[in-house]
Amino acid sequence: MMNERMVQAISDEVHRRFPDLKGKKPKVQPLRLSEGRSISKVSTYLLIYQGQATTSTRKVLPYSVRVVANEKGEILKISMSH
């Protein structure tokens, strides 16, 4: 499992890109990626952050930020969805 220090380093980058997520803890789960037809030997993890933004019309818009990172704590991909 990914250690707390790596999760914190990834969270620091997420908080830099999405300041309103500061203080939010991610849900961490193992992720299996395939490389061609074989399964990757490097462990990967999915970190999911939940946030919400308020629009100019005062509607609350929930969103999530998903981060794929390897066992070394390197971010492979960041995506956001509403």
N, C-alpha and C positions, 0 to 999 in steps of 0.2 A: 504494500500500500504506500501511497505517496506520503512523505513525512510533512509535519506541520510547517517546517521552515520553507520547503518548496511551495506549499500552498500559499504561504504568506508572500513569497517573492512573486508568484503569479498574480495574487490579489493586488499587490502594489501596482503592477502594470495595468491591470483591469481598472483600478481606481484612478490611475493617471488618465486613462482614455475615457472613463465614464465616472466623473467625480461624484455624481449622485448615488453611486453604489458604495461609497466609502462607508465602512463599518458593517457591510453585508458579508456574511460568510457563505461560501459556495457549498453546494451539494457535490460531493466527489464520488465518482464511480469508475471502475475499470472499463476500458473500451477496447474492443478487438478490431483492429484494422487489418485489411488484407493488402498484400503487395502482389499484384498480379493474381496468380493462383495459389500462392503459399501465404500462410499466416505470418505476419511480422514477428520477429524475435524480440523486438523492443516493446516493453509494456507501455501502453498509452492510457491516459485518463481523461475523463470528461468532467469539467467543472462547470456547474450551472449556477449563475447568479440571477436572482429575481429582483426587479426594480419596478418603479412606476414613475411616470412623468405626468405633469399637469399641463394641459394644452392652454392656449390663450383664451379658450372659451370655458376654462376651469373643469374640463373633463379629465378624469384620471385614466391614463393609458398604461396598462401593465406591459412590461416587456421582460425578456430574458436575454442574458448574454451567456453564450456557450463557448467554452475554451477547451481545445484539445491540446494536451501537453504530454510530453514523454516522461519516462521515469527519471530523467535527469533534471526535470523542471523546465525544460525548454518549451516555449509556446509554439505549437505547430499551426494553429488556426484559431481565430476569434470571429464569432458571428453574433449578430443581434437580431432578434425577431420580436414582433409585436403580437 
